[in-house]
């Protein structure tokens, strides 16, 4: 299950931004925040990173850094 989540999260994020380099540390930094705020979000089209960005002030500091580094603009 954990591997499936990691692969799913990575695939979603790579789809959202092809130039974005997701590391295991980045995925781990946002795992709890993803599960808390974005589990119902449909994958693809950058929707998960947008969801995390919409909750930026509520995310852990580690995840905030990942989202800021990987958000377009």
N, CA, C and O atoms as a printed pandas DataFrame, in Angstrom:
     atom_number atom_name residue_name chain_id  residue_number  x_coord  y_coord  z_coord
0              1         N          UNK        A               1    0.825   -1.193    0.000
1              2        CA          UNK        A               1    0.000    0.000    0.000
2              3         C          UNK        A               1    0.868    1.255    0.000
3              4         O          UNK        A               1    0.596    2.195   -0.747
4              5         N          UNK        A               2    1.883    1.276    0.811
5              6        CA          UNK        A               2    2.765    2.436    0.880
6              7         C          UNK        A               2    3.479    2.653   -0.453
7              8         O          UNK        A               2    3.616    3.786   -0.914
8              9         N          UNK        A               3    3.931    1.565   -1.067
9             10        CA          UNK        A               3    4.597    1.684   -2.363
10            11         C          UNK        A               3    3.607    2.187   -3.403
11            12         O          UNK        A               3    3.944    3.041   -4.223
12            13         N          UNK        A               4    2.385    1.658   -3.371
13            14        CA          UNK        A               4    1.370    2.092   -4.326
14            15         C          UNK        A               4    1.090    3.581   -4.157
15            16         O          UNK        A               4    0.969    4.302   -5.148
16            17         N          UNK        A               5    0.985    4.050   -2.917
17            18        CA          UNK        A               5    0.761    5.471   -2.665
18            19         C          UNK        A               5    1.916    6.291   -3.223
19            20         O          UNK        A               5    1.689    7.309   -3.876
20            21         N          UNK        A               6    3.132    5.870   -2.980
21            22        CA          UNK        A               6    4.298    6.607   -3.450
22            23         C          UNK        A               6    4.324    6.691   -4.970
23            24         O          UNK        A               6    4.592    7.749   -5.539
24            25         N          UNK        A               7    4.046    5.577   -5.615
25            26        CA          UNK        A               7    4.032    5.564   -7.073
26            27         C          UNK        A               7    2.905    6.445   -7.592
27            28         O          UNK        A               7    3.097    7.211   -8.537
28            29         N          UNK        A               8    1.738    6.340   -6.983
29            30        CA          UNK        A               8    0.585    7.133   -7.387
30            31         C          UNK        A               8    0.866    8.619   -7.198
31            32         O          UNK        A               8    0.606    9.423   -8.093
32            33         N          UNK        A               9    1.387    8.976   -6.058
33            34        CA          UNK        A               9    1.683   10.382   -5.776
34            35         C          UNK        A               9    2.735   10.900   -6.749
35            36         O          UNK        A               9    2.598   11.999   -7.285
36            37         N          UNK        A              10    3.774   10.121   -6.978
37            38        CA          UNK        A              10    4.831   10.529   -7.901
38            39         C          UNK        A              10    4.277   10.707   -9.305
39            40         O          UNK        A              10    4.563   11.708   -9.963
40            41         N          UNK        A              11    3.490    9.750   -9.768
41            42        CA          UNK        A              11    2.929    9.840  -11.111
42            43         C          UNK        A              11    2.045   11.075  -11.246
43            44         O          UNK        A              11    2.085   11.764  -12.265
44            45         N          UNK        A              12    1.258   11.348  -10.232
45            46        CA          UNK        A              12    0.375   12.512  -10.257
46            47         C          UNK        A              12    1.185   13.792  -10.316
47            48         O          UNK        A              12    0.868   14.698  -11.087
48            49         N          UNK        A              13    2.207   13.869   -9.521
49            50        CA          UNK        A              13    3.016   15.079   -9.481
50            51         C          UNK        A              13    3.806   15.263  -10.768
51            52         O          UNK        A              13    3.956   16.389  -11.243
52            53         N          UNK        A              14    4.308   14.188  -11.334
53            54        CA          UNK        A              14    5.043   14.303  -12.585
54            55         C          UNK        A              14    4.113   14.729  -13.711
55            56         O          UNK        A              14    4.518   15.470  -14.607
56            57         N          UNK        A              15    2.889   14.272  -13.670
57            58        CA          UNK        A              15    1.913   14.695  -14.658
58            59         C          UNK        A              15    1.620   16.178  -14.504
59            60         O          UNK        A              15    1.450   16.891  -15.492
60            61         N          UNK        A              16    1.563   16.632  -13.280
61            62        CA          UNK        A              16    1.260   18.032  -13.009
62            63         C          UNK        A              16    2.343   18.963  -13.534
63            64         O          UNK        A              16    2.055   20.066  -13.998
64            65         N          UNK        A              17    3.582   18.512  -13.459
65            66        CA          UNK        A              17    4.687   19.353  -13.894
66            67         C          UNK        A              17    5.834   18.451  -14.318
67            68         O          UNK        A              17    6.566   17.944  -13.468
68            69         N          UNK        A              18    5.998   18.248  -15.594
69            70        CA          UNK        A              18    6.976   17.291  -16.101
70            71         C          UNK        A              18    8.397   17.638  -15.680
71            72         O          UNK        A              18    9.235   16.745  -15.555
72            73         N          UNK        A              19    8.681   18.904  -15.463
73            74        CA          UNK        A              19   10.038   19.311  -15.105
74            75         C          UNK        A              19   10.327   19.128  -13.622
75            76         O          UNK        A              19   11.470   19.277  -13.190
76            77         N          UNK        A              20    9.315   18.810  -12.849
77            78        CA          UNK        A              20    9.465   18.701  -11.403
78            79         C          UNK        A              20   10.133   17.384  -11.031
79            80         O          UNK        A              20    9.723   16.321  -11.497
80            81         N          UNK        A              21   11.133   17.452  -10.216
81            82        CA          UNK        A              21   11.839   16.252   -9.771
82            83         C          UNK        A              21   11.357   15.879   -8.378
83            84         O          UNK        A              21   11.693   16.551   -7.403
84            85         N          UNK        A              22   10.575   14.816   -8.279
85            86        CA          UNK        A              22   10.089   14.359   -6.985
86            87         C          UNK        A              22   11.080   13.366   -6.397
87            88         O          UNK        A              22   11.476   12.402   -7.052
88            89         N          UNK        A              23   11.463   13.607   -5.187
89            90        CA          UNK        A              23   12.328   12.669   -4.494
90            91         C          UNK        A              23   11.510   11.960   -3.429
91            92         O          UNK        A              23   10.412   12.392   -3.079
92            93         N          UNK        A              24   12.052   10.879   -2.925
93            94        CA          UNK        A              24   11.374   10.161   -1.843
94            95         C          UNK        A              24   11.177   11.079   -0.645
95            96         O          UNK        A              24   10.151   11.006    0.032
96            97         N          UNK        A              25   12.141   11.933   -0.381
97            98        CA          UNK        A              25   12.036   12.859    0.750
98            99         C          UNK        A              25   10.898   13.854    0.538
99           100         O          UNK        A              25   10.186   14.191    1.484
100          101         N          UNK        A              26   10.722   14.325   -0.692
101          102        CA          UNK        A              26    9.629   15.254   -0.978
102          103         C          UNK        A              26    8.274   14.573   -0.820
103          104         O          UNK        A              26    7.352   15.144   -0.238
104          105         N          UNK        A              27    8.155   13.366   -1.332
105          106        CA          UNK        A              27    6.901   12.628   -1.186
106          107         C          UNK        A              27    6.595   12.384    0.285
107          108         O          UNK        A              27    5.455   12.547    0.718
108          109         N          UNK        A              28    7.588   12.002    1.039
109          110        CA          UNK        A              28    7.396   11.733    2.471
110          111         C          UNK        A              28    7.016   13.001    3.226
111          112         O          UNK        A              28    6.207   12.957    4.152
112          113         N          UNK        A              29    7.597   14.126    2.834
113          114        CA          UNK        A              29    7.316   15.400    3.507
114          115         C          UNK        A              29    5.851   15.795    3.371
115          116         O          UNK        A              29    5.312   16.466    4.252
116          117         N          UNK        A              30    5.201   15.395    2.291
117          118        CA          UNK        A              30    3.809   15.799    2.043
118          119         C          UNK        A              30    2.799   14.669    2.218
119          120         O          UNK        A              30    1.601   14.888    2.039
120          121         N          UNK        A              31    3.242   13.499    2.555
121          122        CA          UNK        A              31    2.326   12.359    2.636
122          123         C          UNK        A              31    1.173   12.609    3.607
123          124         O          UNK        A              31    0.015   12.429    3.230
124          125         N          UNK        A              32    1.449   13.011    4.825
125          126        CA          UNK        A              32    0.399   13.223    5.823
126          127         C          UNK        A              32   -0.531   14.360    5.411
127          128         O          UNK        A              32   -1.743   14.275    5.606
128          129         N          UNK        A              33    0.033   15.421    4.843
129          130        CA          UNK        A              33   -0.790   16.545    4.405
130          131         C          UNK        A              33   -1.675   16.139    3.227
131          132         O          UNK        A              33   -2.839   16.535    3.163
132          133         N          UNK        A              34   -1.138   15.364    2.310
133          134        CA          UNK        A              34   -1.936   14.856    1.192
134          135         C          UNK        A              34   -3.107   14.037    1.731
135          136         O          UNK        A              34   -4.249   14.225    1.311
136          137         N          UNK        A              35   -2.820   13.135    2.656
137          138        CA          UNK        A              35   -3.869   12.273    3.210
138          139         C          UNK        A              35   -4.908   13.083    3.985
139          140         O          UNK        A              35   -6.083   12.717    4.003
140          141         N          UNK        A              36   -4.498   14.162    4.617
141          142        CA          UNK        A              36   -5.406   14.977    5.416
142          143         C          UNK        A              36   -6.289   15.884    4.559
143          144         O          UNK        A              36   -7.480   16.026    4.837
144          145         N          UNK        A              37   -5.722   16.494    3.528
145          146        CA          UNK        A              37   -6.437   17.527    2.787
146          147         C          UNK        A              37   -6.864   17.146    1.369
147          148         O          UNK        A              37   -7.793   17.751    0.835
148          149         N          UNK        A              38   -6.217   16.165    0.748
149          150        CA          UNK        A              38   -6.398   16.009   -0.694
150          151         C          UNK        A              38   -6.743   14.598   -1.166
151          152         O          UNK        A              38   -6.680   14.337   -2.367
152          153         N          UNK        A              39   -7.102   13.683   -0.275
153          154        CA          UNK        A              39   -7.352   12.312   -0.716
154          155         C          UNK        A              39   -8.523   12.203   -1.681
155          156         O          UNK        A              39   -8.542   11.284   -2.499
156          157         N          UNK        A              40   -9.487   13.090   -1.620
157          158        CA          UNK        A              40  -10.636   13.027   -2.518
158          159         C          UNK        A              40  -10.424   13.741   -3.839
159          160         O          UNK        A              40  -11.324   13.766   -4.678
160          161         N          UNK        A              41   -9.255   14.319   -4.035
161          162        CA          UNK        A              41   -8.979   15.091   -5.240
162          163         C          UNK        A              41   -8.654   14.143   -6.395
163          164         O          UNK        A              41   -7.842   13.229   -6.252
164          165         N          UNK        A              42   -9.297   14.373   -7.535
165          166        CA          UNK        A              42   -9.042   13.565   -8.722
166          167         C          UNK        A              42   -7.610   13.807   -9.206
167          168         O          UNK        A              42   -7.130   14.941   -9.211
168          169         N          UNK        A              43   -6.953   12.756   -9.600
169          170        CA          UNK        A              43   -5.564   12.842  -10.034
170          171         C          UNK        A              43   -5.466   13.407  -11.442
171          172         O          UNK        A              43   -6.399   13.320  -12.240
172          173         N          UNK        A              44   -4.315   13.985  -11.720
173          174        CA          UNK        A              44   -4.029   14.497  -13.051
174          175         C          UNK        A              44   -4.325   15.974  -13.173
175          176         O          UNK        A              44   -5.096   16.541  -12.398
176          177         N          UNK        A              45   -3.705   16.576  -14.150
177          178        CA          UNK        A              45   -3.956   17.975  -14.431
178          179         C          UNK        A              45   -3.454   18.941  -13.376
179          180         O          UNK        A              45   -3.855   20.105  -13.362
180          181         N          UNK        A              46   -2.591   18.483  -12.500
181          182        CA          UNK        A              46   -2.048   19.355  -11.463
182          183         C          UNK        A              46   -2.985   19.589  -10.291
183          184         O          UNK        A              46   -2.747   20.483   -9.479
184          185         N          UNK        A              47   -4.060   18.789  -10.190
185          186        CA          UNK        A              47   -5.064   19.021   -9.150
186          187         C          UNK        A              47   -4.544   18.769   -7.741
187          188         O          UNK        A              47   -4.940   19.470   -6.810
188          189         N          UNK        A              48   -3.666   17.786   -7.563
189          190        CA          UNK        A              48   -3.176   17.499   -6.212
190          191         C          UNK        A              48   -2.230   18.596   -5.734
191          192         O          UNK        A              48   -2.340   19.053   -4.596
192          193         N          UNK        A              49   -1.314   19.019   -6.580
193          194        CA          UNK        A              49   -0.404   20.089   -6.157
194          195         C          UNK        A              49   -1.202   21.371   -5.926
195          196         O          UNK        A              49   -0.866   22.152   -5.036
196          197         N          UNK        A              50   -2.264   21.600   -6.722
197          198        CA          UNK        A              50   -3.127   22.757   -6.497
198          199         C          UNK        A              50   -3.837   22.636   -5.154
199          200         O          UNK        A              50   -3.929   23.608   -4.404
200          201         N          UNK        A              51   -4.339   21.442   -4.852
201          202        CA          UNK        A              51   -5.002   21.224   -3.568
202          203         C          UNK        A              51   -4.046   21.521   -2.414
203          204         O          UNK        A              51   -4.395   22.234   -1.473
204          205         N          UNK        A              52   -2.848   20.971   -2.498
205          206        CA          UNK        A              52   -1.869   21.230   -1.440
206          207         C          UNK        A              52   -1.567   22.726   -1.357
207          208         O          UNK        A              52   -1.454   23.279   -0.263
208          209         N          UNK        A              53   -1.438   23.371   -2.499
209          210        CA          UNK        A              53   -1.163   24.805   -2.509
210          211         C          UNK        A              53   -2.334   25.594   -1.912
211          212         O          UNK        A              53   -2.119   26.607   -1.247
212          213         N          UNK        A              54   -3.566   25.138   -2.145
213          214        CA          UNK        A              54   -4.742   25.788   -1.564
214          215         C          UNK        A              54   -4.751   25.703   -0.034
215          216         O          UNK        A              54   -5.381   26.523    0.634
216          217         N          UNK        A              55   -4.063   24.726    0.505
217          218        CA          UNK        A              55   -3.986   24.528    1.956
218          219         C          UNK        A              55   -2.595   24.894    2.499
219          220         O          UNK        A              55   -2.211   24.462    3.585
220          221         N          UNK        A              56   -1.871   25.673    1.748
221          222        CA          UNK        A              56   -0.464   25.944    2.061
222          223         C          UNK        A              56   -0.234   26.364    3.510
223          224         O          UNK        A              56    0.694   25.870    4.150
224          225         N          UNK        A              57   -1.047   27.250    4.031
225          226        CA          UNK        A              57   -0.834   27.738    5.405
226          227         C          UNK        A              57   -1.107   26.657    6.452
227          228         O          UNK        A              57   -0.687   26.792    7.601
228          229         N          UNK        A              58   -1.806   25.587    6.064
229          230        CA          UNK        A              58   -2.131   24.509    6.992
230          231         C          UNK        A              58   -1.146   23.337    6.918
231          232         O          UNK        A              58   -1.190   22.434    7.754
232          233         N          UNK        A              59   -0.268   23.353    5.928
233          234        CA          UNK        A              59    0.665   22.250    5.724
234          235         C          UNK        A              59    1.829   22.329    6.698
235          236         O          UNK        A              59    2.122   23.383    7.263
236          237         N          UNK        A              60    2.484   21.193    6.880
237          238        CA          UNK        A              60    3.701   21.186    7.685
238          239         C          UNK        A              60    4.747   22.054    6.992
239          240         O          UNK        A              60    4.697   22.219    5.773
240          241         N          UNK        A              61    5.672   22.600    7.731
241          242        CA          UNK        A              61    6.716   23.423    7.107
242          243         C          UNK        A              61    7.492   22.678    6.021
243          244         O          UNK        A              61    7.864   23.271    5.008
244          245         N          UNK        A              62    7.735   21.398    6.224
245          246        CA          UNK        A              62    8.471   20.608    5.232
246          247         C          UNK        A              62    7.683   20.506    3.935
247          248         O          UNK        A              62    8.247   20.666    2.852
248          249         N          UNK        A              63    6.395   20.243    4.034
249          250        CA          UNK        A              63    5.557   20.134    2.841
250          251         C          UNK        A              63    5.382   21.495    2.179
251          252         O          UNK        A              63    5.334   21.577    0.951
252          253         N          UNK        A              64    5.288   22.556    2.961
253          254        CA          UNK        A              64    5.190   23.899    2.388
254          255         C          UNK        A              64    6.371   24.165    1.465
255          256         O          UNK        A              64    6.197   24.708    0.374
256          257         N          UNK        A              65    7.558   23.789    1.891
257          258        CA          UNK        A              65    8.757   23.994    1.063
258          259         C          UNK        A              65    8.651   23.223   -0.243
259          260         O          UNK        A              65    8.993   23.743   -1.305
260          261         N          UNK        A              66    8.177   21.979   -0.167
261          262        CA          UNK        A              66    8.043   21.146   -1.377
262          263         C          UNK        A              66    7.023   21.769   -2.313
263          264         O          UNK        A              66    7.280   21.887   -3.511
264          265         N          UNK        A              67    5.874   22.169   -1.791
265          266        CA          UNK        A              67    4.822   22.740   -2.630
266          267         C          UNK        A              67    5.300   24.040   -3.276
267          268         O          UNK        A              67    5.085   24.252   -4.469
268          269         N          UNK        A              68    5.939   24.901   -2.507
269          270        CA          UNK        A              68    6.434   26.170   -3.050
270          271         C          UNK        A              68    7.467   25.920   -4.150
271          272         O          UNK        A              68    7.475   26.614   -5.167
272          273         N          UNK        A              69    8.329   24.935   -3.947
273          274        CA          UNK        A              69    9.369   24.633   -4.928
274          275         C          UNK        A              69    8.806   24.009   -6.197
275          276         O          UNK        A              69    9.424   24.106   -7.258
276          277         N          UNK        A              70    7.647   23.373   -6.105
277          278        CA          UNK        A              70    7.108   22.642   -7.247
278          279         C          UNK        A              70    5.834   23.231   -7.827
279          280         O          UNK        A              70    5.222   22.628   -8.709
280          281         N          UNK        A              71    5.428   24.385   -7.353
281          282        CA          UNK        A              71    4.246   25.038   -7.894
282          283         C          UNK        A              71    4.657   25.929   -9.060
283          284         O          UNK        A              71    5.682   26.609   -9.005
284          285         N          UNK        A              72    3.858   25.916  -10.101
285          286        CA          UNK        A              72    4.182   26.785  -11.252
286          287         C          UNK        A              72    4.049   28.257  -10.866
287          288         O          UNK        A              72    3.241   28.621  -10.012
288          289         N          UNK        A              73    4.840   29.074  -11.496
289          290        CA          UNK        A              73    4.735   30.525  -11.277
290          291         C          UNK        A              73    5.665   30.951  -10.278
291          292         O          UNK        A              73    5.725   32.138   -9.958
